[in-house]
Amino acid sequence: MELLKKITLTAIAVIFTANVYSQTTTEIQAAFTLSYTHEKNGEYAKAIDEMKKVHTEESYEVNLRLGWLNYEAGHFTVSISYYQKAITLMPYAIEAKFGLVYPASAAGNWDQVISQYNEILKIDSKNTVANYRMGVIYYERKDYKKSFEYLEKVVNLYPFDYDGLIMFAWCNYMLGNTREAKVLFNKVLMLSPSDSSAKEGLGLL
């Protein structure tokens, strides 16, 4: 009888836990749904409020969502804090790191942007988006040697992609690699026959 009583109590506890979990899951899903609706209507404050109702420090997904919504609302510092929470929860995920880049760049914090791209590349050294953006950042800083390192990886992975080719062509031009630059500019014209940037580059050679 005592054993049966324990089994019954355990079963009730399991059912109760399952019901609470189900209810919580349903509430979270509903909050996400409402937040998408408000976001679509440009009602970012309302979207944020919906997510705050189900926010917990342990939820990667909710922190990630709040990071994005606060970025859209122009609350860059708050956005960064939510993205950082998501990164802490799942340090090997790269999506939150990419997310953090948006408010950091909007706030003009380029050191933080570079830091996130470096963290991404530690996890995924061949990530083309991170390599490309790092190449562009160093190109804009006129550090063409550093830019070359990143852009070369992109072009090796995607030899016939416009963005990588045109940036790598200009990088080679700036480094004085005229033969390589000419080849790259001409490849760009295969992709985009009337491309003004490639024609400008060839005109300077």
C-alpha positions, 0 to 999 in steps of 0.5 A, spaced: 500 500 500 505 504 501 509 503 495 502 504 491 501 511 494 509 513 493 507 511 485 501 515 485 504 521 488 510 520 483 505 520 477 501 526 480 508 530 480 510 528 473 503 530 470 503 536 474 510 538 472 508 536 464 502 541 465 506 547 467 512 546 462 506 545 457 503 551 459 510 555 459 511 553 452 505 555 450 505 562 453 512 563 450 510 561 443 504 566 444 509 571 446 513 570 440 507 570 435 504 576 438 511 579 438 512 578 430 505 581 429 507 587 433 514 587 429 511 587 422 507 593 424 513 597 427 510 597 434 517 595 437 515 597 444 509 592 444 513 587 441 518 588 446 513 588 452 510 581 449 517 578 450 519 581 457 513 577 459 516 570 458 523 573 459 528 569 463 535 569 464 536 562 462 532 563 455 537 563 449 531 564 445 528 570 448 534 573 450 536 573 442 529 575 440 530 581 445 536 583 442 534 584 435 527 587 437 531 592 442 536 593 436 530 595 431 527 600 436 534 603 437 536 601 444 543 599 442 546 598 449 540 594 451 540 590 445 547 589 446 546 586 453 541 581 451 545 579 445 551 578 451 546 574 455 545 569 449 552 569 448 553 567 455 548 561 455 551 558 448 558 560 447 559 556 441 553 559 437 555 564 432 548 567 431 548 571 437 555 574 435 552 576 429 546 579 432 550 583 437 554 586 431 548 590 429 547 594 435 555 595 436 556 597 429 550 602 429 553 605 436 559 606 432 563 601 437 567 598 431 572 594 436 566 590 439 564 589 432 571 586 430 571 582 437 565 579 435 567 577 428 574 574 431 570 570 436 566 567 430 572 566 426 575 562 432 569 557 432 568 557 424 575 560 421 572 559 414 565 563 415 565 567 409 560 573 412 565 574 418 571 574 413 568 578 408 566 583 413 573 583 416 576 584 410 571 590 408 573 593 415 580 593 414 580 596 407 576 602 410 581 603 415 586 602 409 590 596 412 590 593 406 595 587 408 590 585 413 584 586 409 588 581 404 588 576 409 580 575 410 578 577 403 583 572 400 579 566 404 573 569 401 575 568 394 578 562 395 571 559 397 567 563 392 572 564 386 566 567 382 562 571 387 561 578 386 562 581 393 568 578 394 571 579 387 570 586 387 573 587 394 579 583 393 580 586 386 581 593 389 585 590 395 590 588 390 590 594 386 591 598 393 597 593 395 600 594 388 599 587 385 597 590 378 597 583 375 592 580 380 588 586 380 587 586 372 585 579 372 580 580 378 577 586 375 576 582 368 572 576 372 568 581 375 566 584 368 564 576 367 559 577 372 557 584 371 559 586 364 557 593 365 560 594 372 562 601 373 567 599 379 571 594 375 571 598 369 574 604 374 579 599 376 581 597 369 582 604 367 587 606 373 591 600 371 
